[in-house]
Amino acid sequence: MILIYTHQVNARIRYVFTHFFETYTANPIQITSVLETFIAHNGPKFSYTNHKLSNEFFIQANSLLFEQGVREHDIKISRWKTTPIFFPCDQESSIPYDIFAATFYMLSRYEEHIPHLKDDMNRFYTNGSLAGKHKFANKPVVDMWAKQFLDCFSEFFPEILINPPKLRLQTILEVPEAFAYKSKSMLRTTVESVFDIFNFRFVKLFERFAVRLSFKPDPFDIYNSWIDLHKNYKIPTKVMFLFARPSANDRNISIFKHRFLKRIKEVADYMPTSLLASYQSTDQPQLLQIEVNRFSEIIHHPLIDIRQHLIRLRFPTTYDHFTKLGFVNDYSLQFVDYLGYRAGTGFPFQFYNLSKEHRSNLFIHPVVAHEAILRAKRFPRKARRLLEQCKTYNKEYGTPLTLVLTNTIMDERIKNKSWKRMFNEFLESYYV
C-alpha cells in the first residue's frame, strides 16, 4: 500500500490520486491528514502538502486541488526531461512541478470551464488551448508525467508495482449516414441529382441510380466487412449510429426506413452498438432522451456507450446529461481538427464535475483521431506516420489508442482504395 499525507483531504484529492495510482500502478493507496499515521507507516509513502516534513519523498502542493469552483490560473510552461510541465515547485520538492494538480487540470478540462476560444461551430478551439498554444497537443503528457514520476518514486521504494506498457487499440465506427444512396426519399434523391448535374458530377449521378436500381452495392454499406476485419485481427470495436430527426448537421436516413432499422439490428447482433447523439441534442436534452428511447427499442437493450456528433461538447452540461441518462462510457473527447490528446492521456477516466465538485460515474474514453483529421493530411502515408507515432506512445507509456472512423473508410470505390489499404495494413500490423 502507498500512503499519501496531505493537510486536507477533499473530493479533488481523492479523484486525482485514485485515478493516478489505479491507472499506472497495481498498488492500493490510502490518503491521510493525520501526521502520526504517516510517520508510523513503514512502506511506500510521500507527502503532498505545502512544506516538506522531514526527509520523505515530497511533492509541493499547488493550491488548485484545495480550491472549489474555477478561476483563471496564470500558467507558465517550462520543461523537465524534455517534457512540458506547469505548476512549478520549490527546490525542496522531489520533482520540480505539482504533477497531481497538472493532471487534475488536464483531466477535468479545467480550461474549458472558463472563457476560451471557439471555432465557427461554437466548439473548443485547439489552437487556443493550453496544449495547442504550447505545441504539446500531440503528446500524452499526463501519461508521460506518470512514467517520470514513478521512475523517481521507485528509486525511493523499489517495491512499488508499476503497470507495464501494453499495446491497446480500439476503433469506433461512427455512422452519421448509413447509406450513400439507398433508402433516401425521392425528393432528396432528386435534389442531390440536380446538384450532381450542375456540378458536372456525372459519374456520381450514374452511380446514384445504379445503386438505387440495385445494379451496384451502396458504397457506405460496409458493415459486414467491418465486422469481419475486426474479428480477423482481434481488435475491439463499437458501432454508433446517428438516429435523429433531420437537421442541417444531422442528415442521416429517416429513422422510419425499414432497411435502416434492419441494418442496425443486424450489426447489433455481432458487436456492441449504440448511439451517436445528434448535433442538435447538445442544446436540447429532451431530444437526446427521445433518441435514446427510440434506439433502445430497436436493439432491445439499454445503451451504455455514447458519442456526440461533430464533437459539440458543453462542459459540464453535456456530460451531466449523459450521466443522467445512464450512459457508462463516452467517446466524444477529442480535438476537432487535430490528432492528439485533448485531456493529455489516452487512458479512460471518470468525469469530474467542477461545478458540483463531484466525481461522476461516466467514464470518458479519449479519442486520439477521427477519420476527417487523417484525411485532412491528404495522403494516406502521411496519416499513417501520425498513427505510427501514436503507436510509439502506446508502446512507451501504455497510452491506449482509440480511433473513430466512418463507413467511408471501407468504401470500395477507386478513389478510396489507398485509404482503405492504409487502414487495413495499420490494423494488421498493430500487434506485430
ZIZIKA-V176543 format. One line per field, one symbol per residue. ss: DSSP state (2 for helix, 1 for strand, 0 for the rest). phi: phi as a letter, one per 40 degrees, with the letter a starting at -180 (. if undefined). Layout:
# ZIZIKA-V176543
ss: ???
phi: ???
This chain:
# ZIZIKA-V176543
ss: 011110000022222222222222100011110022222200001111100000000111002222000000000001110011100100000000102222222220022200000100000102220222200000002222222222222222000001000000111111100000000002222222222222000222222222220000000000222222222220011111110000000000000002222222222200001111102222002222222222222220000011112220000022222222000011000000000000000000111110000111111100001122222000022222222222222222200011111122220002222222222222222000
phi: .bbbbacacaccdccccccdcccbbbccbbbbbccccccccccdaabbacbccabccbbccccdcbcbgbacbccbcbbafgccbafcbcccccbcacccccccdcccfdcccbdacbccbgbdcdcccdcccbgbccbcccccdcccccccccccbcccbccccbcababbccbcacbcbcgcccccccccccccccbfcccccccdcccccgcbcccccbccccccdccccfbcabbbccbaccadbbbccdcbcccccccdcccccbadbabcccdccdcbdcccdccccccccccgaccbbaaccgfccbcccdcccccccgcbbbbbcaccbacibcbgabccaccbcccbfaccccccbcbcabdccccccgbdccccccccccccccccbgccbbbbbbcccbdccdcbdccccdcccccccccc
